[in-house]
Amino acid sequence: MSRIEATAASQLAPLTQDSGAAAAADVTGNADATANAPGIAVKQPGTDVRISMSGSALASRGTAKEASTKDSDIDNSNLPDNVKKLIKRLRELREKLEQKVQELQELSNSTAGSPEQRRMRIEALRSEVGALTAAMNSVSADLAQATRKFTSDEKKLVGSLIMG
């Protein structure tokens, strides 16, 4: 479990965060705003701040070993290396796109923050979705070019590997 410890220069209430819920103490030092927030434990005023990341946040980062296991079906295929690389890139882009679309849906249904802040974040997410879509189109075109001389069975294999 990762921990970040800091010593605050002011008399803000220290917080311990044990879940992925995001909350912050009132800048005036009033910790009542966070006392009932899920995953937030308010301690007596002092200068100690501790934040622990949840296991799910750490798990979502993944490791190189997990990535190689995730793509082992691609690595074990008899396809050329450039095609394998393109398939892996498509999978990666698809995952990122799914995450951004989910964030966009959650933000669209959210009432947190001001309407202007939500509007700006929605616009930023829409830009990211557009960029990821353009990148997927580019990689797909490269993959189509690389596989144009493949047999129908090889093309079926590529299609199944793309879908994961």
C-alpha positions as CSV (number, residue, x, y, z in Angstrom):
1,M,0.0,0.0,0.0
2,S,1.4,3.4,-1.0
3,R,1.5,6.2,1.6
4,I,2.2,9.9,1.2
5,E,3.1,11.7,4.3
6,A,3.5,15.4,4.6
7,T,3.9,18.0,7.3
8,A,1.5,20.8,6.9
9,A,2.6,24.4,7.7
10,S,-0.9,25.4,8.8
11,Q,-3.5,24.2,11.3
12,L,-5.6,22.2,8.8
13,A,-7.2,19.1,10.0
14,P,-5.2,16.0,9.0
15,L,-7.0,13.5,6.8
16,T,-6.5,9.8,6.2
17,Q,-8.0,8.5,2.9
18,D,-8.5,4.8,2.8
19,S,-10.7,4.6,-0.3
20,G,-10.8,6.1,-3.8
21,A,-13.2,8.8,-2.7
22,A,-11.8,12.3,-3.1
23,A,-12.4,14.9,-0.5
24,A,-10.5,17.8,1.0
25,A,-10.5,19.7,4.3
26,D,-12.0,23.1,4.3
27,V,-9.1,25.6,3.9
28,T,-10.3,27.5,7.0
29,G,-9.4,24.4,9.0
30,N,-13.0,23.3,9.4
31,A,-13.0,19.5,9.1
32,D,-16.8,19.2,9.4
33,A,-17.1,19.2,5.6
34,T,-15.2,15.9,5.5
35,A,-16.3,14.3,8.7
36,N,-19.1,12.3,7.1
37,A,-17.4,11.7,3.7
38,P,-16.9,8.0,2.9
39,G,-13.3,6.8,3.2
40,I,-12.2,9.9,5.1
41,A,-11.2,9.9,8.7
42,V,-10.6,13.2,10.4
43,K,-8.1,13.4,13.2
44,Q,-7.6,16.1,15.8
45,P,-6.1,19.3,14.4
46,G,-2.3,19.0,13.9
47,T,0.3,19.0,11.3
48,D,0.2,15.4,10.1
49,V,-1.4,14.4,6.8
50,R,-1.5,10.8,5.6
51,I,-3.1,9.6,2.4
52,S,-3.3,5.9,1.5
53,M,-4.1,4.7,-2.0
54,S,-6.7,2.0,-2.2
55,G,-5.8,-1.4,-3.5
56,S,-8.0,-1.0,-6.5
57,A,-6.2,2.2,-7.5
58,L,-2.9,0.3,-7.3
59,A,-4.3,-2.6,-9.2
60,S,-5.5,-0.4,-12.0
61,R,-2.0,0.7,-12.7
62,G,-0.8,-2.7,-13.7
63,T,2.7,-3.9,-14.1
64,A,4.8,-4.9,-17.1
65,K,4.4,-8.5,-16.1
66,E,0.6,-8.2,-16.2
67,A,0.8,-6.4,-19.6
68,S,2.9,-9.2,-21.0
69,T,0.4,-11.8,-19.6
70,K,-2.5,-9.9,-21.0
71,D,-1.0,-9.9,-24.5
72,S,0.4,-13.4,-24.4
73,D,-2.1,-14.6,-27.0
74,I,-0.7,-12.0,-29.4
75,D,2.9,-12.8,-28.6
76,N,2.2,-16.6,-29.0
77,S,0.7,-16.1,-32.5
78,N,2.7,-16.7,-35.6
79,L,2.0,-13.2,-36.9
80,P,4.8,-10.8,-38.0
81,D,6.2,-8.5,-35.2
82,N,4.9,-5.3,-36.8
83,V,1.3,-6.7,-36.9
84,K,1.6,-7.9,-33.2
85,K,2.7,-4.4,-32.2
86,L,-0.3,-2.8,-34.0
87,I,-2.7,-5.2,-32.4
88,K,-1.3,-4.5,-29.0
89,R,-1.6,-0.7,-29.7
90,L,-5.2,-1.1,-30.8
91,R,-6.1,-3.0,-27.6
92,E,-4.4,-0.3,-25.5
93,L,-6.2,2.5,-27.3
94,R,-9.6,0.7,-27.0
95,E,-9.1,0.3,-23.3
96,K,-8.2,4.0,-22.9
97,L,-11.2,5.0,-25.1
98,E,-13.5,2.9,-23.0
99,Q,-12.2,4.6,-19.8
100,K,-12.6,8.1,-21.2
101,V,-16.2,7.3,-22.4
102,Q,-17.0,6.0,-19.0
103,E,-15.6,9.1,-17.3
104,L,-17.6,11.3,-19.7
105,Q,-20.8,9.5,-18.9
106,E,-20.1,9.7,-15.2
107,L,-19.3,13.4,-15.5
108,S,-22.4,14.1,-17.6
109,N,-24.6,12.6,-14.8
110,S,-22.7,14.3,-12.0
111,T,-23.7,17.4,-10.1
112,A,-20.3,17.9,-8.4
113,G,-18.5,21.2,-9.0
114,S,-19.8,24.3,-10.8
115,P,-21.6,24.0,-14.2
116,E,-18.7,25.8,-15.8
117,Q,-16.1,23.3,-14.3
118,R,-18.2,20.4,-15.5
119,R,-18.6,21.9,-19.0
120,M,-14.8,22.5,-19.3
121,R,-14.0,18.9,-18.1
122,I,-16.6,17.5,-20.5
123,E,-15.0,19.4,-23.4
124,A,-11.6,18.1,-22.4
125,L,-12.9,14.5,-22.2
126,R,-14.6,14.9,-25.6
127,S,-11.2,16.1,-27.1
128,E,-9.5,13.1,-25.5
129,V,-12.1,10.7,-26.9
130,G,-11.7,12.4,-30.4
131,A,-7.9,12.0,-30.2
132,L,-8.1,8.4,-29.1
133,T,-10.6,7.7,-31.9
134,A,-8.3,9.3,-34.5
135,A,-5.4,7.2,-33.2
136,M,-7.4,4.0,-33.4
137,N,-8.4,4.9,-37.0
138,S,-4.8,5.5,-37.9
139,V,-3.6,2.2,-36.3
140,S,-6.4,0.4,-37.9
141,A,-5.4,1.7,-41.3
142,D,-1.8,0.7,-40.7
143,L,-3.0,-2.8,-39.7
144,A,-5.2,-3.1,-42.8
145,Q,-2.2,-2.2,-44.9
146,A,0.1,-4.6,-43.1
147,T,-2.4,-7.5,-43.4
148,R,-3.7,-6.9,-47.0
149,K,-1.7,-9.9,-48.3
150,F,-2.8,-12.2,-45.4
151,T,-4.9,-15.3,-46.0
152,S,-8.5,-15.3,-44.8
153,D,-7.5,-17.5,-41.8
154,E,-4.7,-15.1,-40.8
155,K,-7.1,-12.1,-41.1
156,K,-9.6,-14.0,-38.9
157,L,-6.8,-14.5,-36.3
158,V,-6.0,-10.8,-36.4
159,G,-9.6,-9.9,-35.9
160,S,-10.0,-12.3,-32.9
161,L,-6.7,-11.0,-31.3
162,I,-7.9,-7.4,-31.7
163,M,-11.0,-8.2,-29.8
164,G,-8.9,-9.7,-27.0
